[in-house]
Amino acid sequence: VDETPFGSSTSLVNAGVLALDLDPFDIQRIEVLRGPQGTLYGANTLGGIIKFVTVAPSPASFEARAGGSFESTEGGESSWATRAMVNIPLGDQAALRVSGLRRSLGGYIDDPSRGLEDVNGVETSGWRAAFLLNATDNLTIRLSAQSQDIESDASDDVAYFQSPIEPIAGDTDQFSPFSVSSDVTYRILNGTIDWDLGWASLASSSSYSELEQHHLEDGTLAFGTPSFLIEDIPQDKFTQEVRLSSNNTDGLEWIVGGFYTLEHGLLDQEIFFGTPPGTVTGLTASIDSEYKETAVFGGVTYHFSPQFDINAGARYAQNDQSMNQGGTAVSNGVEQSSDSAITYSVAPRFRFSDRTMLYARIATGYRPGGPNILGVPSVIPATFNPDETTNYEIGIKTDPIDGLLRVDASAYYIEGSDNQLLVFDGAVSGNTNGGSAESQGLEWSATLTPTDALTVVWSGAYTDAQLTDNTDPIVVGGVAGDPLPYAPDWASTLDVSYEWSAFGNATAYLGGAWRYVGEQSAN
């Protein structure tokens, strides 16, 4: 989010099952950087990174905006949202920008056992404030704070038979003896300084973020009697990054920087019998963890000619982790780990003309290993190793008919090693390393704008992703040739929109979209 890495860098605070759900109301753009990044972004960017770039405060003029939406869902409740923003200049050199939102997503899952309908509604509220000061012509300071809370009444799960996989009752039915819930809150504070030194530009970003999760989950299936699990997962993270980059855009461009992060997390669980509020069982488990990472990085871009340039860079990262596990239902003990990684990126580009560019890229990425949940030693190792990917890509960006058609297309091959896998020892889950995997395919996007009002976008992808080594036959069960989960062979989207002037300064638009996702393996 802007300059703040969001979420956990470890596997010990449910980071693998929680993605940022940031409302995009006051967003300038969303950047999707595909493939391992290698240089500027480090840990956990094996497949790429999604960057939310918010709108900066502007001293130029006062601005206010508000919006609302309403949706209906077949077989479910309606949904609505309200959003508002105000930009307030504070003199000629400073400004304050504040935005807020409230969103209600109607449920569509029913629970016939309790006679309830539409149990999985979600309520979201949040705000964001940003202050900008142009202290001098060369120095800009930007401070921001934001918070968002997401409350859900039930999961989106449907009750189904394991074999064959078919719904037990209706296509959108689940069964639970009581209401489960989830409450996720995150807060992000950031201070960014941009200083133009003349010969170079210095950027400093300091961030502090908090992520709190509270879950009430149904444990009836696991214990054979009505029971539930209460889970609290607080996490806080401090990051500091400094970058120095050249101001020259011809010949040789360069960037160097350093990165530091310190993260604390707690996974606290307790089992209760009966329905809420239930009876205390005395079964508890907790994991107190710490993650510290230090990294340095650098890159150069050399322009051999106006048509041809090469970008190359590398990043070295060192992390140290520790965890303290306790409770009555699990083994108690302390575990530590430490590892390092060197990632790199090389990307040549050749411009045939102002409207056509051919590019290639080789880049690597890694995900940290770490200490494991303490379980059965033969199944869950004390620590697990990092996994790594190497990406090979070639593509073309072209505007063959000026202003009418724009085409982006690429082919890629990704090989991964020491893939991190989730395993279960009969009591707790942990992590281990499998063999290798590969993914190859094509991606494309074509944008047609026959008029200023009409835009047609067709995008899609073909993916062949599979294991190339056998995994543990007991706890994992994958063999070479098995497809990777959640990777459909084909996916495509067609989006059409038409915009016109309605009256005065008001505009209206009409749009439609078609999306196709092919079959995919779920495990």
Salt bridges, closest charged atoms under 4 A:
ASP2 OD2 - ARG128 NH2 3.33
ASP2 OD2 - ARG142 NH2 3.84
GLU3 OE1 - ARG243 NH1 3.11
ASP21 OD2 - ARG103 NH2 3.31
ASP23 OD1 - ARG83 NE 2.86
ASP23 OD2 - ARG103 NH1 3.08
ASP26 OD1 - ARG65 NH2 3.29
ASP26 OD2 - ARG97 NE 2.89
GLU31 OE2 - ARG29 NE 2.76
GLU63 OE1 - ARG97 NH1 3.82
ASP111 OD2 - ARG114 NE 3.00
GLU123 OE1 - ARG102 NH2 3.46
GLU210 OE1 - ARG187 NE 3.05
GLU212 OE2 - ARG187 NH2 3.08
ASP232 OD1 - HIS214 ND1 2.49
ASP236 OD1 - HIS264 ND1 3.51
GLU241 OE2 - ARG243 NH1 3.32
GLU253 OE2 - HIS303 NE2 2.60
GLU263 OE1 - LYS237 NZ 3.91
GLU290 OE1 - HIS264 NE2 3.06
ASP309 OD2 - HIS303 ND1 3.85
ASP309 OD1 - ARG349 NE 3.05
ASP309 OD2 - ARG351 NH1 2.88
ASP387 OD2 - ARG367 NH2 2.52
ASP408 OD2 - LYS397 NZ 3.93
GLU443 OE1 - ARG34 NH1 2.60
